[in-house]
Amino acid sequence: MNAHEIPDTVVGQDRVDAIRSRLTVLDPAFLERYRAWLMRFEKQEIGNEDVADILEASDAELSRLDAEFSAGRINDPSRAVARAQVRHLADALLGQDQVSAGNKKRLREYRPKTGVTAAAPQPSFASLP
């Protein structure tokens, strides 16, 4: 059995939970910050002063994901979902009124680094654990 497979004996909600846990590969510390940023995005409380911090943390997380993938500790679909979540941060920053045009240009240039194409579906964040 492949290390990334879920046994056929795991069914129902247990299977859903197992799949979700395989796809939630963001570092716990990054995930905590990610959730806090999302809450601030909803309230339009993110501005220019947050852009550098978010991009720096996102770069570190993308590098960590690539290393985990290269070492075989996460699979490609899991990495793709995580990269889409990081891409979501850049997209959310673009929608913040307080972010300057200069930083929005920087964010548009950053988005390709996430490895997610503009046509890729965005994940649902409501179901994150």
Secondary structure, 3 states (H helix, E strand, C coil): CCCCCCCCCCCHHHHHHHHHHHHCCCCHHHHHHHHHHHHHHHCCCCCHHHHHHHHHHHHHHHHHHHHHHHCCCCCHHHHHHHHHHHHHHHHHHHCCCCCCHHHHHHHHHHHHHHCCCCCCCCCCCCCCC
